[in-house]
Amino acid sequence: MDERVREHAAVLVDWSARVEAGDDVVVAIGEGAHDLGVAVVEELGAIGANPVTTYSSAEVTRAYLRAHGGDVDAAPAHQLALYENADAVLMLRGSHNTTGAADVPPDIRHDWPTQTVRDALYSSDWVATLHPTRAHAQQASMAFEPYREFVYDTVLRDWEALADEMAQLKDLLDDGSEVRLVGEQTDLTMSIDGRLAVNSAASVAYDSHNLPSGEVFTAPTATEGEVTFDVPMTVEGTRVRDVRLAFEDGEVVDYSAAQGEATIGEVLDTDAGAGRLGELGVGMNRGVDRITDNILFDEKMGGTVHLALGRAYDACVPDGTGNDSAVHVDLITDLRESGRLSVDGETVLEDGRFRWED
């Protein structure tokens, strides 16, 4: 086994999930993440935690949802009990087919598992990560070996040092009232008054649940203006490119896309909250140095900004008034070559560099 797989497991268990002796841990192992699953369970055994493993596969999920029709009215008691009794849930993604459930209707995918089950899972110290597979390398248009190097460059970082750097942006957002985003075909203002930012340093200790991470995010309101997302990506199994959204009174009033426009329309029609922003995120992980068509990595790229349609994260909304929706769809605009992000009129990020960087 590649020693980096064991290093990945150690970061996940020790830094990210903060698992301790006696903890009850659910380990959901993706179909292509066998090696990482072995390393993680070995790490849990050494600590003295109590793992239960499950199998995670988009094709298995597809088979169930297409046969069942997705009409699940109540949470299965055994599934709910698994997460209600878990101290931590580790989701080890790694697919043989990154579009394995693409033909399951979006409304069915969004409703399963049930909200009750999701609430129980997300009440634990959960962390999602990805084991590099050839399918993910192909999705990123990379050969497998360079893709593995890329993944481990993003995961095996000095997270404590990055957390200290990102704290500078968190403080600016916590103290700020208005953010302005300016770029090619983009001039957008958002209120962040009264909201909290999350220093997403790949650890539950920072209210962060992704490995890799490396972003600072908050929940904006009162969005006005227009924004163009120039980073191509896959949304609901469909390729989208050059998405433009226009906002008035915090809500999308017009949209277009060079590719995948119908999919954006379906997202916006999901529910009342899908046409409002739930997240403003700023990527700060310099290990992510290219677009890979995987939001787990792409939204963390240093010098980019992403906005999410739909659900806001509770950690950003101390008064409980965050946007509610069944969806949370991230879209990315690239400021690495040109563009700027300012907080209360003060430029924080310009042309891909933060003000504290050389």
Secondary structure, 3 states (H helix, E strand, C coil): CCHHHHHHHHHHHHHHCCCCCCCEEEEEEECCCHHHHHHHHHHHHHHCCEEEEEEECHHHHHHHHHHHCCCCCCCCHHHHHHHHCCCEEEEEECCCCCCCCCCCCHHHHHCCCCHHHHHHHHCCEEEEEECCCHHHHHHCCCCHHHHHHHHHHHHCCCHHHHHHHHHHHHHHHHHCCEEEEEECCEEEEEECCCCCCEEECCCHHHCCCEECCCEEEECCEEEEEEEEECCCEEECCEEEEEEEEEEECCEEEEEEEEECHHHHHHHHCCCHHHHCEEEEEEECECCCCCCCCCHHHHCCECCEEEEEEECCCHHHCCCCCCCCCCCEEEEEEECCCCCEEEECCEEEEECCEECCCC
